[in-house]
Amino acid sequence: MLHLRKLISPSLSAPHHLPAPLFSLHRLLAAATAPVSPEPFAVEDYLVTACGLTRAKARKASKKLIHLRSPSRIDAVLSFLSSLGVSRSATAAVIANDPKFLCADVEKNLAKRVVELTDLGLNHSQIAQLIPHARACFRHSSLARNLSFWLPIFGSFGKLLQAVTVNGGILGADLDKVAKPNLAILEECGISVKKFPGTFVSRVLTTLPRQVLDAVVYIDKLGVPRGSAMFRYALMTFAIQRQDKIAKKIGALKMLGWSQDDVLTAAKKMPGFLTMSEERLRRNVEFLTRDVGLEISYITRRPVLVMYSHDRRLLPRHSLLKILNAKGLRNTEMDFYCMVAMTEKKFLARFVHPYEGSIPGLAVTYASMCAGKAPNRVTA
């Protein structure tokens, strides 16, 4: 690879008529040349005014930049990112996540990364999209090696960017100890990374291989076929959670009367319900069994019930039906799952709007309950 000095003009003030790509390295380095401000330098204030950080984030970030005595290096980095096409909001996100990004040497570090990624076939627009998600990884010399590994695995920059958006840790993952073993596990289970969105496999790929294997064993015990879509969903669910956390949630369900078979039945249909916090899981199950009066077997065959919001869906809709029943306006029983699964528009059309004339304030009361507020008084 040519030395950086050979890739740019000897003068940083090259004329505008020079032929160049969309963003030449020369222009990036030239833009990064900024005068030192003569004003006293307060890092926190500067992060707010020049970088667009909120006061709270600026205060937190400034603790890692207390050694800076002038804004010259910050200005150079900001100019470099701006010339590359990184937006102000994206720049602020990068700095908030990795304040030391502002300490990077533009020519020896950041511009060098641009050259390396350009050599891999990425254009400057793609690099600008990558930086806000790569963040600290962009400063590391291993970035080009990792990208050269992942690009053919995902099949396109677009799919790789999807994965990095969800989990930027992919770009810093240990290829030999983590990435490659996990890819081998996925292939053994019949899962091809190219065939599924990067958002699906991104976290699985950076999880400890031992944990991924444990998840596969657990899913096999559930009886979920490896070639099914549910297997992929289950793997994504269980691979990113420690087994002790899952066991604790299962223990909480058993305290509420669930058997091992009940847990397996629900997990097989919708493994994601075990990703809920233990507190939320317990609260929803208690509400469905105690307040609504549902049998555990009914819930395990419809585990999505447990995943609905208690405050914004389960409680408001159950309370509204109680109001209708108390007024004698519902002569037939409505299956609870069908009622809860309705879209909001359909629920309003069926259970709210037809009764507003008979029960003044019904719509307002329901809206208040959905907003988590005490319901307004309903008059007969």
C-alpha positions in Angstrom: 0.0 0.0 0.0 1.3 3.5 -0.9 2.4 5.7 2.0 -0.2 8.2 2.9 2.1 11.1 1.9 2.1 9.7 -1.7 -1.7 9.7 -1.8 -2.0 13.4 -1.2 -0.7 16.6 -2.8 2.4 18.1 -1.0 0.2 21.1 -0.4 -2.9 21.0 1.7 -4.4 23.8 -0.4 -4.8 21.9 -3.6 -6.8 23.7 -6.4 -10.4 22.8 -6.8 -9.9 21.6 -10.5 -7.8 18.6 -9.4 -9.6 15.3 -10.5 -10.6 13.2 -7.5 -13.1 10.6 -6.2 -16.3 11.8 -4.4 -14.2 12.6 -1.4 -10.5 12.5 -1.9 -8.1 11.8 1.0 -6.5 15.1 0.2 -9.8 16.9 0.8 -10.4 15.0 4.0 -7.0 15.9 5.4 -7.2 19.5 4.2 -10.6 19.9 5.9 -9.1 18.5 9.1 -6.6 21.3 9.3 -8.1 23.8 11.7 -6.7 26.8 13.5 -6.3 26.7 17.3 -8.8 28.9 19.1 -7.3 31.6 21.2 -10.2 31.5 23.6 -9.9 29.6 27.0 -10.8 26.0 26.4 -13.6 24.4 28.4 -14.1 20.8 27.1 -17.6 20.3 28.3 -18.9 23.5 26.8 -17.1 22.8 23.6 -18.7 19.4 23.3 -22.1 21.0 23.5 -21.5 23.9 21.1 -19.2 22.4 18.5 -20.2 18.7 18.7 -23.9 18.8 19.5 -23.9 16.7 22.6 -26.5 17.3 25.3 -25.1 18.8 28.5 -25.4 15.5 30.4 -23.6 13.6 27.7 -21.0 16.3 27.3 -20.3 16.3 31.1 -19.8 12.5 31.0 -17.6 12.5 27.9 -15.4 15.4 29.1 -14.1 13.3 31.9 -12.1 11.3 29.3 -10.8 14.4 27.6 -9.5 16.5 30.5 -6.0 16.3 29.1 -6.9 18.4 26.0 -5.7 22.0 26.4 -7.1 23.3 23.1 -9.8 22.4 20.6 -7.4 21.9 17.7 -7.5 18.1 17.7 -11.3 18.1 18.2 -11.7 20.5 15.3 -9.5 18.4 13.1 -11.6 15.3 13.8 -14.9 17.1 13.4 -13.8 18.6 10.0 -12.6 15.2 8.9 -15.9 13.5 9.7 -17.9 16.4 8.2 -16.0 16.2 4.9 -16.4 12.5 4.8 -20.2 13.0 5.0 -20.9 12.0 8.6 -23.9 14.1 9.9 -23.7 16.3 13.0 -26.2 14.0 14.9 -24.2 10.9 13.9 -21.0 12.6 15.0 -22.5 13.4 18.4 -23.5 9.8 18.8 -20.0 8.6 18.0 -18.5 11.0 20.5 -21.0 10.2 23.3 -20.2 6.5 22.9 -16.4 6.9 22.4 -15.1 10.3 23.5 -11.6 9.3 22.7 -12.5 9.3 19.1 -11.8 13.0 19.3 -8.2 12.3 20.3 -7.5 10.2 17.2 -4.8 11.5 14.9 -6.5 12.3 11.6 -3.6 11.5 9.3 -2.0 8.5 11.1 -5.3 6.9 12.2 -8.6 8.0 10.7 -7.4 8.8 7.2 -5.4 5.5 7.2 -8.6 3.6 8.0 -10.3 5.3 5.1 -7.5 4.2 2.7 -7.7 0.6 4.0 -11.5 0.4 3.6 -11.3 2.0 0.2 -8.9 -0.8 -0.8 -11.5 -3.3 0.2 -14.0 -1.7 -2.2 -16.0 0.6 0.0 -16.7 4.0 -1.2 -16.6 7.1 1.0 -20.4 7.2 1.4 -20.4 3.7 2.7 -17.6 4.5 5.1 -19.5 7.5 6.4 -22.5 5.2 7.1 -20.2 2.7 8.9 -18.5 5.1 11.3 -21.5 5.9 13.5 -22.0 2.2 14.2 -18.4 1.1 14.2 -17.4 3.9 16.6 -14.3 2.8 18.7 -13.7 -0.1 16.3 -13.0 2.4 13.5 -9.9 3.5 15.3 -8.4 0.0 15.5 -6.0 -1.4 13.0 -7.9 -4.7 12.9 -10.9 -3.1 11.3 -9.9 -3.8 7.7 -9.1 -7.4 8.5 -12.4 -8.0 10.2 -14.4 -6.3 7.4 -12.6 -8.4 4.8 -13.8 -11.4 6.7 -17.4 -10.3 7.2 -18.2 -8.8 3.8 -18.2 -12.2 1.9 -20.0 -13.8 4.9 -22.9 -11.4 4.7 -22.7 -11.1 0.9 -23.1 -7.3 0.7 -22.2 -4.1 2.5 -25.9 -3.5 3.1 -26.5 -6.7 5.0 -23.3 -6.2 7.0 -24.4 -2.7 7.9 -27.7 -4.1 9.2 -25.8 -6.4 11.5 -23.4 -3.7 12.6 -26.3 -1.3 13.3 -27.6 -3.9 15.8 -24.3 -5.0 17.2 -21.2 -3.0 16.4 -19.2 -5.5 18.3 -19.0 -7.7 15.2 -16.3 -5.4 13.9 -14.1 -6.1 17.0 -14.9 -9.7 17.5 -12.1 -12.3 17.8 -12.4 -14.0 14.5 -10.6 -17.2 15.4 -12.0 -17.7 19.0 -15.6 -16.4 18.5 -16.7 -15.6 15.0 -15.5 -18.7 13.1 -16.7 -21.2 15.8 -20.1 -19.6 15.9 -20.4 -19.6 12.1 -19.6 -23.3 12.2 -22.4 -23.9 14.8 -24.9 -22.0 12.6 -23.9 -24.0 9.5 -24.3 -27.2 11.5 -27.8 -26.1 12.4 -28.6 -25.3 8.7 -28.5 -21.6 9.1 -26.8 -19.5 6.4 -25.9 -15.9 7.4 -26.5 -14.7 3.8 -30.1 -15.9 3.8 -31.2 -14.0 6.9 -31.1 -10.3 7.9 -28.0 -9.2 9.8 -30.3 -8.2 12.6 -31.0 -11.9 13.3 -27.6 -13.3 13.6 -25.5 -10.3 14.7 -25.6 -10.9 18.5 -25.3 -14.7 18.1 -22.1 -14.2 16.2 -20.4 -12.4 19.0 -21.6 -14.5 21.8 -19.3 -17.0 23.5 -19.4 -20.3 21.4 -20.0 -22.3 24.5 -23.1 -20.3 25.2 -24.4 -20.8 21.7 -23.8 -24.5 21.9 -25.7 -24.6 25.2 -28.6 -22.8 23.5 -28.7 -25.3 20.7 -28.8 -28.2 23.2 -31.7 -26.5 25.0 -33.7 -25.8 21.8 -33.2 -29.4 20.7 -34.7 -30.5 24.1 -37.7 -28.3 23.3 -38.2 -30.4 20.1 -38.0 -27.4 17.8 -36.9 -28.7 14.3 -33.5 -27.2 13.3 -34.7 -26.3 9.8 -37.6 -24.3 11.0 -38.0 -20.5 11.4 -38.8 -21.1 15.0 -35.4 -22.7 15.6 -33.7 -19.6 14.3 -35.8 -17.4 16.5 -35.2 -19.6 19.5 -31.4 -19.6 18.9 -31.4 -15.8 18.8 -33.4 -15.8 22.0 -31.4 -18.3 24.1 -27.9 -17.7 22.8 -27.8 -14.1 24.0 -29.0 -15.0 27.5 -27.1 -16.7 30.2 -28.5 -20.1 31.2 -28.7 -19.1 34.9 -31.0 -16.1 34.0 -33.3 -18.4 32.0 -33.3 -20.9 34.8 -34.3 -18.1 37.3 -37.2 -17.1 35.1 -38.4 -20.7 34.8 -38.1 -21.0 38.6 -40.4 -17.9 38.9 -43.0 -19.5 36.6 -42.9 -22.7 38.6 -43.6 -20.6 41.8 -46.7 -19.4 40.0 -48.0 -22.9 39.3 -46.4 -23.7 35.9 -45.0 -27.2 35.4 -41.9 -28.0 33.4 -44.1 -29.1 30.5 -46.0 -25.8 30.7 -42.8 -23.9 30.3 -41.6 -26.1 27.4 -45.0 -25.7 25.6 -44.9 -22.0 25.8 -41.2 -21.8 24.9 -41.6 -24.0 21.9 -44.4 -21.7 20.5 -42.7 -18.4 21.5 -39.2 -18.6 23.0 -39.0 -14.8 23.2 -41.3 -14.7 26.2 -38.3 -15.9 28.3 -36.3 -12.8 27.3 -38.7 -10.7 29.4 -37.5 -9.4 32.7 -38.4 -11.6 35.6 -40.5 -8.8 37.2 -42.6 -8.2 34.0 -43.0 -11.9 33.4 -44.3 -12.5 37.0 -46.6 -9.5 36.8 -48.2 -10.4 33.5 -48.7 -14.1 34.5 -50.2 -13.1 37.8 -52.6 -10.7 36.1 -53.7 -13.2 33.5 -54.4 -16.0 36.1 -55.6 -14.0 39.1 -57.4 -11.0 37.6 -58.6 -12.3 34.2 -59.0 -15.9 35.5 -57.3 -17.7 32.7 -56.0 -21.3 33.1 -52.3 -21.9 32.8 -52.9 -24.3 30.0 -54.7 -21.6 28.1 -51.8 -19.2 28.5 -49.1 -21.7 27.6 -50.9 -22.4 24.3 -50.9 -18.6 23.6 -47.7 -17.3 25.2 -47.9 -14.0 23.3 -50.4 -13.0 26.0 -47.6 -12.8 28.4 -45.6 -10.5 26.2 -48.3 -7.9 25.7 -47.9 -4.7 27.8 -49.8 -5.0 31.1 -50.3 -1.2 31.4 -51.1 -0.4 27.8 -53.0 -3.4 26.6 -53.9 -6.1 29.0 -55.2 -4.0 31.9 -57.0 -1.3 29.8 -58.9 -3.8 27.6 -59.8 -6.1 30.5 -61.1 -3.1 32.5 -63.1 -1.8 29.6 -64.8 -5.1 29.1 -65.7 -5.2 32.9 -67.3 -1.8 32.5 -69.4 -3.1 29.5 -70.4 -6.2 31.4 -71.3 -4.2 34.5 -73.7 -2.1 32.4 -75.2 -5.2 30.8 -74.0 -4.3 27.4 -72.2 -7.5 26.6 -74.4 -10.6 26.5 -71.9 -13.0 25.1 -68.5 -14.0 26.3 -65.5 -12.9 24.2 -62.4 -15.0 24.0 -59.8 -13.1 25.9 -57.0 -13.8 23.5 -59.0 -12.7 20.4 -60.0 -9.5 22.2 -56.4 -8.7 23.3 -54.9 -9.6 19.9 -57.1 -7.2 18.0 -55.4 -4.1 16.6 -56.2 -0.9 18.4 -58.4 0.3 15.5 -60.5 -2.8 15.5 -60.8 -2.9 19.3 -62.1 0.7 19.3 -64.5 0.0 16.5 -65.9 -3.1 18.3 -65.8 -2.3 22.0 -65.6 1.5 22.4 -67.3 3.5 19.7 -70.6 1.5 19.6 -71.2 2.2 23.3 -70.2 5.9 23.6 -73.8 6.9 23.5 -74.8 4.6 26.3 -71.8 5.3 28.4 -70.7 9.0 28.2 -66.9 9.4 28.6 -66.1 5.8 27.7 -63.6 6.7 25.0 -61.8 9.2 27.3 -61.8 6.7 30.1 -60.2 4.0 27.9 -57.6 6.5 26.5 -56.7 7.5 30.1 -56.2 3.8 31.1 -54.0 3.2 28.0 -51.9 6.2 29.0 -51.5 4.8 32.5 -53.6 7.5 34.1 -56.5 7.0 36.6 -59.7 6.6 34.5 -62.1 9.4 34.3 -65.5 8.8 35.9 -67.9 7.0 33.7 -71.6 7.9 34.0 -74.5 5.7 33.1 
